Amino acid sequence: MTVRCLARVSLVWLLGCGSPAPEEPPTHTSGGESAAPTHGAEVFAVYVVVADPGAAALEEAAAPLREQALHVSVGELGCDEGAAEALGAAPEAHAVSVTFDTREDADAFAATLSEPPVGIARVTVRCAD
């Protein structure tokens, strides 16, 4: 079976040159910087939502996280090796996640969420470019 993965979405702030005093992008209060997932990287992922592909809950969860200057990923759990097993979910389920280099940063971010995350797992990123 071939697992098709959605492209990972990573928030990038673009600031125009020559503009007078650009506004600072909003930041999160997790105590650590989220990590941009790269193919083969081992990271700690905080799974905010797990849902069926195309579920409205995915974008509803991702939108406010993108506004916080976080590296937000939306895609199949199968793209994060070890995630489906750790979360007890099907590999073809989709998720919204934020990745971190350390478990401490992942835990600190999870503590800032208004709803507890589905879970936190150490995973190997397989579908990032």
N, CA, C and O of each residue as an XYZ file, in Angstrom:
516
protein
N       0.843     -1.177      0.000
C       0.000      0.000      0.000
C       0.886      1.237      0.000
O       1.841      1.333      0.771
N       0.569      2.149     -0.845
C       1.325      3.392     -0.926
C       0.622      4.451     -0.110
O      -0.575      4.687     -0.278
N       1.357      5.080      0.762
C       0.793      6.153      1.566
C       1.111      7.460      0.864
O       2.275      7.795      0.647
N       0.075      8.191      0.516
C       0.290      9.494     -0.107
C       0.197     10.547      0.981
O      -0.750     10.578      1.767
N       1.163     11.375      1.005
C       1.237     12.386      2.058
C       0.974     13.764      1.486
O       1.399     14.092      0.378
N       0.277     14.547      2.249
C       0.069     15.937      1.878
C       1.347     16.706      2.145
O       2.135     16.349      3.021
N       1.534     17.732      1.401
C       2.701     18.588      1.623
C       2.605     19.188      3.010
O       1.535     19.621      3.439
N       3.698     19.209      3.691
C       3.748     19.817      5.016
C       3.681     21.327      4.859
O       4.285     21.900      3.953
N       2.949     21.948      5.743
C       2.809     23.388      5.680
C       3.670     23.987      6.779
O       3.556     23.621      7.949
N       4.509     24.887      6.393
C       5.378     25.537      7.355
C       5.175     27.039      7.226
O       5.246     27.593      6.129
N       4.927     27.674      8.325
C       4.681     29.107      8.316
C       5.981     29.858      8.103
O       6.968     29.625      8.802
N       5.976     30.747      7.147
C       7.158     31.565      6.853
C       6.721     33.023      6.857
O       5.749     33.394      6.199
N       7.433     33.821      7.586
C       7.123     35.260      7.624
C       7.946     35.961      6.567
O       9.169     35.826      6.525
N       7.277     36.704      5.719
C       7.960     37.482      4.701
C       7.781     38.959      5.036
O       6.656     39.426      5.211
N       8.865     39.676      5.123
C       8.804     41.094      5.422
C       9.292     41.866      4.208
O      10.313     41.519      3.614
N       8.580     42.886      3.848
C       8.957     43.687      2.681
C      10.160     44.551      2.964
O      10.316     45.080      4.065
N      11.012     44.694      1.965
C      12.194     45.542      2.114
C      11.789     47.008      2.038
O      10.894     47.368      1.273
N      12.424     47.828      2.802
C      12.201     49.256      2.746
C      10.930     49.727      3.425
O      10.639     50.923      3.412
N      10.176     48.833      4.012
C       8.959     49.277      4.688
C       9.330     49.853      6.047
O      10.219     49.338      6.726
N       8.647     50.920      6.441
C       8.994     51.549      7.713
C       8.547     50.691      8.889
O       7.363     50.383      9.025
N       9.480     50.312      9.726
C       9.237     49.583     10.967
C       8.172     48.507     10.813
O       7.040     48.700     11.257
N       8.508     47.370     10.191
C       7.511     46.310     10.040
C       7.066     45.789     11.402
O       7.833     45.770     12.365
N       5.818     45.371     11.451
C       5.300     44.816     12.703
C       5.999     43.498     12.988
O       6.319     42.736     12.075
N       6.230     43.245     14.268
C       6.814     41.970     14.671
C       5.759     40.889     14.516
O       4.596     41.118     14.850
N       6.143     39.684     14.005
C       5.176     38.603     13.917
C       4.787     38.145     15.315
O       5.595     38.225     16.241
N       3.554     37.666     15.476
C       3.153     37.189     16.797
C       3.987     35.984     17.192
O       4.439     35.227     16.332
N       4.190     35.806     18.466
C       4.967     34.662     18.932
C       4.138     33.863     19.919
O       3.163     34.356     20.486
N       4.543     32.633     20.107
C       3.862     31.776     21.068
C       4.585     31.868     22.402
O       5.661     32.459     22.501
N       3.993     31.290     23.402
C       4.578     31.373     24.742
C       4.960     29.992     25.244
O       4.739     29.664     26.410
N       5.538     29.176     24.353
C       5.819     27.798     24.727
C       7.129     27.624     25.481
O       7.357     26.568     26.072
N       7.980     28.616     25.476
C       9.258     28.468     26.130
C      10.330     27.892     25.216
O      11.482     27.761     25.630
N       9.976     27.547     23.985
C      10.944     27.018     23.034
C      10.459     27.243     21.619
O       9.266     27.434     21.382
N      11.375     27.219     20.695
C      11.024     27.439     19.300
C      10.562     26.140     18.668
O      11.144     25.080     18.900
N       9.505     26.230     17.864
C       9.089     25.045     17.128
C      10.117     24.783     16.039
O      10.766     25.705     15.545
N      10.258     23.511     15.672
C      11.266     23.105     14.697
C      10.623     22.895     13.337
O       9.556     22.288     13.238
N      11.263     23.390     12.295
C      10.791     23.144     10.936
C      11.104     21.693     10.592
O      12.265     21.287     10.614
N      10.071     20.908     10.275
C      10.331     19.493      9.995
C      11.048     19.303      8.649
O      10.634     19.868      7.636
N      12.108     18.515      8.648
C      12.815     18.166      7.425
C      12.800     16.648      7.297
O      12.751     15.937      8.301
N      12.844     16.157      6.074
C      12.773     14.721      5.836
C      13.869     13.990      6.611
O      15.047     14.339      6.523
N      13.468     12.987      7.357
C      14.407     12.183      8.128
C      14.724     12.702      9.513
O      15.417     12.031     10.278
N      14.232     13.890      9.855
C      14.507     14.469     11.175
C      13.732     13.727     12.263
O      12.589     13.319     12.056
N      14.359     13.561     13.403
C      13.672     13.030     14.583
C      13.270     14.219     15.431
O      14.119     14.999     15.860
N      11.968     14.358     15.675
C      11.429     15.495     16.409
C      10.371     15.013     17.393
O       9.923     13.867     17.343
N       9.990     15.902     18.274
C       8.863     15.657     19.161
C       7.687     16.436     18.590
O       7.738     17.662     18.488
N       6.633     15.728     18.223
C       5.465     16.353     17.613
C       4.315     16.390     18.602
O       3.994     15.391     19.247
N       3.706     17.553     18.709
C       2.502     17.723     19.519
C       1.331     17.639     18.551
O       1.176     18.495     17.680
N       0.511     16.613     18.704
C      -0.643     16.391     17.825
C      -1.855     17.065     18.442
O      -2.438     16.578     19.411
N      -2.219     18.196     17.857
C      -3.308     19.019     18.377
C      -4.655     18.400     18.036
O      -5.557     18.374     18.873
N      -4.796     17.899     16.810
C      -6.038     17.285     16.339
C      -5.688     16.119     15.435
O      -4.743     16.196     14.651
N      -6.454     15.030     15.542
C      -6.400     13.923     14.595
C      -7.817     13.735     14.096
O      -8.751     13.627     14.892
N      -7.986     13.694     12.763
C      -9.328     13.613     12.185
C      -9.264     12.937     10.819
O      -8.187     12.630     10.309
N     -10.434     12.714     10.244
C     -10.519     12.167      8.890
C      -9.985     13.186      7.890
O     -10.072     14.389      8.133
N      -9.437     12.726      6.774
C      -8.970     13.662      5.740
C     -10.087     14.617      5.329
O     -11.223     14.199      5.106
N      -9.756     15.889      5.233
C     -10.724     16.898      4.813
C     -11.648     17.405      5.901
O     -12.489     18.263      5.632
N     -11.524     16.906      7.119
C     -12.391     17.347      8.218
C     -12.142     18.823      8.536
O     -11.003     19.289      8.536
N     -13.217     19.539      8.802
C     -13.121     20.965      9.133
C     -12.256     21.197     10.374
O     -11.617     22.242     10.494
N     -12.233     20.253     11.278
C     -11.459     20.398     12.515
C      -9.973     20.609     12.244
O      -9.277     21.229     13.048
N      -9.487     20.100     11.121
C      -8.062     20.248     10.808
C      -7.701     21.717     10.584
O      -6.772     22.231     11.207
N      -8.425     22.383      9.709
C      -8.126     23.790      9.444
C      -8.488     24.666     10.637
O      -7.809     25.658     10.903
N      -9.550     24.312     11.360
C      -9.933     25.081     12.550
C      -8.823     25.056     13.591
O      -8.610     26.045     14.292
N      -8.123     23.952     13.696
C      -7.016     23.855     14.659
C      -5.750     24.501     14.120
O      -4.995     25.104     14.883
N      -5.501     24.385     12.815
C      -4.253     24.887     12.236
C      -4.208     26.406     12.144
O      -3.162     27.010     12.381
N      -5.330     27.030     11.802
C      -5.342     28.482     11.547
C      -4.792     29.307     12.714
O      -3.899     30.125     12.497
N      -5.285     29.126     13.939
C      -4.744     29.966     15.019
C      -3.282     29.663     15.348
O      -2.564     30.538     15.832
N      -2.838     28.442     15.091
C      -1.432     28.108     15.348
C      -0.518     28.797     14.346
O       0.576     29.237     14.699
N      -0.961     28.890     13.105
C      -0.165     29.587     12.076
C       0.033     31.055     12.447
O       1.074     31.639     12.147
N      -0.954     31.641     13.093
C      -0.867     33.050     13.491
C       0.145     33.275     14.610
O       0.500     34.416     14.906
N       0.612     32.195     15.231
C       1.553     32.303     16.354
C       3.007     32.084     15.951
O       3.864     31.886     16.813
N       3.290     32.118     14.664
C       4.663     31.931     14.170
C       5.211     30.555     14.530
O       6.387     30.422     14.870
N       4.365     29.538     14.457
C       4.771     28.161     14.716
C       4.917     27.409     13.401
O       4.296     27.770     12.402
N       5.729     26.374     13.400
C       5.831     25.480     12.245
C       4.699     24.469     12.374
O       4.799     23.510     13.139
N       3.638     24.686     11.633
C       2.433     23.867     11.708
C       2.415     22.895     10.541
O       2.624     23.290      9.394
N       2.167     21.631     10.831
C       2.056     20.615      9.789
C       0.641     20.072      9.768
O       0.036     19.833     10.814
N       0.118     19.881      8.561
C      -1.194     19.268      8.376
C      -1.000     18.161      7.355
O      -0.563     18.427      6.235
N      -1.315     16.931      7.717
C      -1.133     15.826      6.786
C      -1.378     14.488      7.433
O      -1.833     14.404      8.573
N      -1.069     13.431      6.683
C      -1.306     12.063      7.139
C      -0.361     11.678      8.269
O       0.821     12.022      8.255
N      -0.903     10.958      9.248
C      -0.061     10.470     10.339
C       1.046      9.568      9.818
O       2.132      9.521     10.395
N       0.779      8.847      8.727
C       1.778      7.960      8.150
C       3.034      8.692      7.697
O       4.069      8.067      7.468
N       2.950     10.012      7.567
C       4.125     10.804      7.191
C       5.074     11.010      8.358
O       6.224     11.402      8.161
N       4.615     10.757      9.547
C       5.448     10.855     10.743
C       5.617      9.444     11.300
O       4.739      8.923     11.988
N       6.758      8.841     10.991
C       6.995      7.461     11.407
C       6.907      7.334     12.922
O       7.626      8.013     13.655
N       6.031      6.470     13.379
C       5.833      6.231     14.802
C       4.628      6.948     15.381
O       4.212      6.634     16.496
N       4.052      7.906     14.656
C       2.933      8.689     15.191
C       1.664      7.862     15.342
O       1.032      7.886     16.398
N       1.286      7.137     14.303
C       0.039      6.369     14.354
C       0.065      5.384     15.517
O      -0.919      5.242     16.243
N       1.182      4.714     15.686
C       1.299      3.744     16.778
C       1.223      4.436     18.138
O       0.531      3.965     19.040
N       1.928      5.540     18.280
C       1.955      6.252     19.564
C       0.587      6.814     19.932
O       0.232      6.877     21.109
N      -0.182      7.224     18.920
C      -1.489      7.838     19.177
C      -2.633      6.840     19.119
O      -3.765      7.179     19.466
N      -2.360      5.619     18.687
C      -3.412      4.618     18.555
C      -4.398      4.972     17.451
O      -5.599      4.742     17.590
N      -3.896      5.527     16.359
C      -4.745      5.971     15.257
C      -4.282      5.314     13.959
O      -3.178      4.775     13.885
N      -5.126      5.363     12.948
C      -4.796      4.808     11.644
C      -3.771      5.697     10.939
O      -3.846      6.922     11.043
N      -2.814      5.098     10.222
C      -1.808      5.901      9.521
C      -2.401      6.838      8.474
O      -1.794      7.858      8.149
N      -3.578      6.508      7.940
C      -4.193      7.369      6.922
C      -5.011      8.515      7.529
O      -5.492      9.382      6.800
N      -5.168      8.525      8.846
C      -5.824      9.661      9.506
C      -4.950     10.893      9.311
O      -3.735     10.774      9.148
N      -5.549     12.052      9.328
C      -4.806     13.302      9.179
C      -4.686     13.990     10.532
O      -5.489     13.764     11.438
N      -3.670     14.831     10.648
C      -3.417     15.492     11.926
C      -2.877     16.894     11.712
O      -2.332     17.231     10.661
N      -3.053     17.695     12.751
C      -2.404     19.001     12.855
C      -1.370     18.832     13.959
O      -1.695     18.439     15.079
N      -0.119     19.135     13.622
C       0.940     18.978     14.615
C       1.908     20.151     14.570
O       2.020     20.865     13.574
N       2.593     20.319     15.674
C       3.665     21.306     15.791
C       4.869     20.531     16.312
O       4.756     19.784     17.284
N       6.019     20.709     15.669
C       7.196     19.927     16.026
C       8.229     20.747     16.790
O       8.366     21.957     16.610
N       8.949     20.028     17.652
C       9.966     20.642     18.503
C      11.188     19.732     18.560
O      11.077     18.522     18.361
N      12.343     20.311     18.831
C      13.574     19.534     18.942
C      13.670     18.785     20.258
O      14.317     17.740     20.325
N      13.038     19.299     21.310
C      13.142     18.652     22.618
C      11.770     18.336     23.189
O      10.783     19.002     22.873
N      11.719     17.324     24.025
C      10.476     16.955     24.697
C      10.035     18.078     25.640
O       8.838     18.320     25.802
N      10.981     18.748     26.248
C      10.657     19.835     27.170
C       9.911     20.949     26.439
O       8.918     21.469     26.949
N      10.385     21.320     25.242
C       9.701     22.358     24.472
C       8.313     21.891     24.029
O       7.361     22.672     24.034
N       8.202     20.626     23.649
C       6.897     20.080     23.247
C       5.924     20.101     24.424
O       4.767     20.494     24.269
N       6.386     19.683     25.589
C       5.538     19.697     26.785
C       5.121     21.118     27.159
O       3.970     21.361     27.521
N       6.066     22.051     27.069
C       5.762     23.444     27.413
C       4.709     24.009     26.458
O       3.788     24.702     26.891
N       4.840     23.715     25.162
C       3.838     24.169     24.200
C       2.487     23.528     24.494
O       1.469     24.221     24.510
N       2.459     22.238     24.725
C       1.198     21.530     24.992
C       0.474     22.142     26.184
O      -0.756     22.197     26.207
N       1.231     22.597     27.165
C       0.625     23.198     28.361
C      -0.058     24.529     28.062
O      -0.884     24.984     28.854
N       0.272     25.167     26.926
C      -0.336     26.455     26.582
C      -1.652     26.293     25.817
O      -2.387     27.266     25.646
N      -1.953     25.090     25.362
C      -3.164     24.869     24.574
C      -4.407     24.929     25.452
O      -4.384     24.504     26.607
N      -5.486     25.456     24.897
C      -6.737     25.540     25.666
C      -7.367     24.165     25.853
O      -8.068     23.940     26.839
N      -7.130     23.245     24.928
C      -7.574     21.853     25.034
C      -6.324     20.974     25.033
O      -5.373     21.262     24.307
N      -6.311     19.916     25.829
C      -5.129     19.039     25.798
C      -4.925     18.451     24.404
O      -5.898     18.177     23.701
N      -3.679     18.257     24.000
C      -3.437     17.667     22.678
C      -3.837     16.198     22.666
O      -4.004     15.584     23.720
N      -3.987     15.641     21.476
C      -4.258     14.213     21.329
C      -3.089     13.430     21.895
O      -3.273     12.364     22.482
N      -1.896     13.955     21.719
C      -0.712     13.305     22.258
C       0.559     13.976     21.783
O       0.541     14.865     20.931
N       1.668     13.524     22.360
C       3.002     13.982     21.979
C       3.789     12.718     21.675
O       3.743     11.757     22.443
N       4.505     12.713     20.568
C       5.279     11.534     20.202
C       6.608     11.928     19.589
O       6.719     12.953     18.916
N       7.608     11.107     19.828
C       8.892     11.271     19.137
C       8.752     10.531     17.813
O       8.489      9.328     17.792
N       8.925     11.244     16.722
C       8.677     10.674     15.406
C       9.832     10.995     14.454
O      10.656     11.872     14.714
N       9.862     10.262     13.354
C      10.789     10.553     12.261
C       9.962     11.087     11.113
O       9.028     10.429     10.654
N      10.298     12.271     10.651
C       9.552     12.929      9.577
C       9.906     12.247      8.258
O      11.079     12.098      7.915
N       8.871     11.837      7.526
C       9.097     11.108      6.275
C       8.574     11.806      5.031
O       8.931     11.385      3.931
N       7.765     12.829      5.130
C       7.156     13.418      3.937
C       7.484     14.890      3.731
O       6.822     15.555      2.935
N       8.464     15.404      4.409
C       8.835     16.806      4.236
C       9.831     16.915      3.101
O      10.629     16.009      2.859
N       9.770     18.037      2.413
C      10.725     18.262      1.318
C      11.925     19.005      1.808
O      12.837     19.286      1.030
